[in-house]
Amino acid sequence: MATPNLKVDKSQRVDAKRNGWRTVGLTAILGIGLIVFVFPFYWLLVASTRKSTDVFSKTPHMIPGTELFNNIRNLMTNTQFGDAIVNSLIVSVTYVIVGGVICSLAGYAFAQYRFRGRNILFALVIGVMALPSQVTLVPLFKMMLSFGWLGTYQALILPDLALPFGVFLMRQAMSTFPTSIVEAARIDGAGEVRIFGTIVLPTMKPTLAALAIFMFLGRWNDFVYPLVITRTPEQYTLPVALATLQGANTTDYGQLLAGTTISILPVLILFLFLQKEFVSGMTAGSVKE
């Protein structure tokens, strides 16, 4: 009479053992992936604390050295690195704030309004996403030249404020917001600005966080456009300032890697601060209710 119970217990033990090995294997794979992902950043940190000659030594150095402050001091002496940090922060933060508002307004209009030509305009937005940024480089330069904006903040901030990907992302997220709530607010006498700012936008925080990270990262790391637009070292952004350390014959990689380490800190801090919203925002709008 006890035989069925023994078979059930044995089956449960086999399943538990199988799940245990599966967990161990999955943990091992994730651990290896974590090491592969973190190692370049660790090497970057180590290399920034050593002399340039140590970076290409036959014996790899995996322990931090003592040259970090010397590299930073030389970096500040040889480049306008402080000005580059300020320029990048002003350009990137302003671009994220203003661009986020514009993309949100455009996404709200595409998602909640029904007007003639809406689908054609949205198709144009999708089409612009397929264009490489190099295509617009020459026209933008001519525009900034004709406006007299070369070497100014507005030349670095204003173009591409209505980021096509941002408009697409906000439109997809706002399409999931119930239209009945918007219509009920209109019946109650709420204006469109109030509906957008106090009802719709607060529910889009995860998507806004994801958009902010994408926009900040894109503008912070942009190199070609600021290189063309800026005129003097005082106007350089971080990527352009770091590029000046690469000489035709010699390059001080200690200084270059120290500057690179400093340049990734704001992006890392922003991502750590918004990581939960970022993950939620990437799935927002993927399923329409």
Secondary structure as UniProt FT lines:
FT   HELIX           3..47
FT   TURN            48..49
FT   HELIX           52..55
FT   HELIX           68..78
FT   HELIX           81..112
FT   TURN            116..117
FT   HELIX           118..129
FT   HELIX           133..136
FT   HELIX           137..147
FT   TURN            150..151
FT   HELIX           153..157
FT   TURN            159..160
FT   HELIX           164..174
FT   TURN            175..176
FT   HELIX           179..187
FT   TURN            188..189
FT   HELIX           192..194
FT   HELIX           195..200
FT   HELIX           201..204
FT   HELIX           205..220
FT   HELIX           224..229
FT   HELIX           233..235
FT   HELIX           238..243
FT   TURN            244..245
FT   HELIX           253..273
FT   HELIX           275..283
FT   TURN            284..285
//
